Amino acid sequence: MAHGGGGRMMQKLIDDVIQPIFNNPILNQKHDSAILSMPSGKLAFTTDSYVVNPLFFAGGDIGKMAVCGTLNDLAMSGAKPLYLTCALIIEEGFSIKDLQTILASMQATAEQAGVSIVTGDTKVVEKGKGDGLYINTAGVGCIAENIQVHAQNIEIGDQIIINSDLGRHGMSIMLEREGIDFKNQLQSDCADVSGLVQQLLDKNLPIHCMRDLTRGGLASGLIELATNSKHKYTLQEQTLPVHETVKTACEILGFDALYSANEGCFALFIPKSASAEAISCLQQHPLGQQACIIGEVTETHDKGLVTVETPLGIQRSLELFSGEQLPRIC
Amino acid sequence: MKFVDEYRAPLLAKQLLKNIDAITSQPWTIMEVCGGQTHSIIKHGIDQLLPDKINLIHGPGCPVCVTPLEYIDKALAIAQQPNVIFCSFGDMLRVPASHQDLLSIKAQGADIRTVYSPLDALKLAQENPNKEVVFFGVGFETTAPTVALTLYQAKQQNLKNFSVLACHVRVPPVMQALLSAEDNSVQGFLGAGHVCTIMGYHEYLPLSEQYKIPIVITGFEPVDILQGLYLCIQQLESGQHSVENQYTRLVTQQGNQPAQQLLQQVFTTVDQKWRGLGEIAQSGLAISNEYADWNAEQRFAVSDINTQEPENCRSGSILKGLSKPHDCPEFGKNCTPDHPLGATMVSSEGACAAYYHYRAHV
């Protein structure tokens, strides 16, 4: 607890553990707030808190997730990420070695994206009052004047493209948490897609909207967008890419991959005329090799609606789940 | 996916639909017994592709749906007691009892765990000798053997801090109850494939004979269901009635005999209440006297809880095929998956929930 008390122990934690890992000139100024130079254009600003159990999972850890998630949120508004913050809520007794591993993972992910972690905060809570470690990150980025990416831009005829297969993060965490072993262990898709998005923006493609498909998966993300844009989106079930192991795990546990979380997958809305170029641009990047069209904005709709056309040619609607998906009895 | 994709093949499904169309000369009402089949039918839109003459009724084979309200009340009463770890399959957590559900009391501090197998609960009991670990055993003959095995092991190990709140039900008696009702409209059944994987299909031979009704034991994928329907309609059109097995990749006439023996050893057949349908003779599997020490109803003295179902719910009439979910004035208004009034809305496999989830707005 002394590490969170604001005294010498706290300073030691910051000086010995946190500062050396995030080391950069802005952080090293040690001001109460980071002083940043900003390029011209519009500013994007976002924040998200990360709680995940287990903290280390196949394909990532809470640190990588906390950086990727916020970078992706910035990228979805067409912003180039510039700076991140990092606030840690540490449960008393948490291993310093694990903390160092997680911070190093945050730093490596940020560095790869060309972003610095410039300010932060540390709190320690009593043993039993937290799941080891919670992280909050906030991020700022800049958006070029000519870029406007939001739900109001979505138009009838827009193609809906995704960059990768669906539901891998949610199912890999579920399998890991429950100790269910599959022959081919799944890896979370946790990744920073801001580089991939930048590649699209650099091509000046007429992107209408982007949405990362995190909690609640593809279905929840698209339902939310359809409600905002007041359209009906029609998806083709046969085109939805789902990893074989995700399919199998969903069948066994009674889950739906369309509602399972992603951490490196996003949907892109773009006019038909530019969709082929967008796909070829996405496919040139390692995180976009599976890019494909999964559906289309088909009509205006007062309340917003997402439907899936089954292989037998029937349309069924997607609805928000009331809470988390729960495994079925049989 | 091996063993799944081939049973979802659109070409094969379309061919079966053509075949069904070709042999259907008059209206038939067929009930799919199992909630898994209902879910698949609605999800894939099979009912919308069948000839108009075929009316599908969504049967009572969803264990979450038919578990009577009083058992959920008993579950909450036990889970709220101090020093209890209450274990359940995931989809029972959101089913409302008279006032709250298990998830709400978990949020208030009750120790409630989702498990994938009752054996996980047994392990928790071994690891927590100072806690009372209770497993909520719900389901048909498919899940009952795993609970029976767990009780058997608990007794072998003389594990005193483990018990089961059991509410297991059997399929043949409910089919008999539906068939013997005066307002019965069912002319053919798709039998529950997974129940028959355990129990075999010999139990259905007398039913088919007595009520002169075709029963086709059927799987859960679109091609399974369409083939099951084809076989059933073929019998109806030719005036025959027998038990046929579509789900041959898993079901045999005798079923899984070690599992059946275990059921007989641990459970005893009793009259049992069904949510939406009322009491049905010999339709329940209760923990036998030999295993009474592991019966949570006795250990926690909750046998006296006796709750009545809300009257404005039409699930009984939906389970009997007398109405469809959207015929109910409460459907989608006062009754939604977030606030279910009764049986068929509470689980994703219930007919009302499946209609709400997949076609409320199409």
Interface residues (C-beta under 8 A of the other chain):
Chain A: E178 I180 E244 K247 T248 E251 L253 G254 K303 L305 T307 T310 P311 L312 G313 I314 Q315 R316 S317 E319 S322 G323 L326 P327 R328 I329 C330
Chain B: M1 V4 R8 P10 A13 K14 G36 I42 K43 H44 G45 I46 Q48 L49 P63 V64 F89 G90 D91 M92 L93 R94 L103 T114 Y116 V138 G139 F140 T142 T143 H194 P222 P337 D338 S347 S348 E349 Y356 H357 Y358 R359 A360 H361 V362
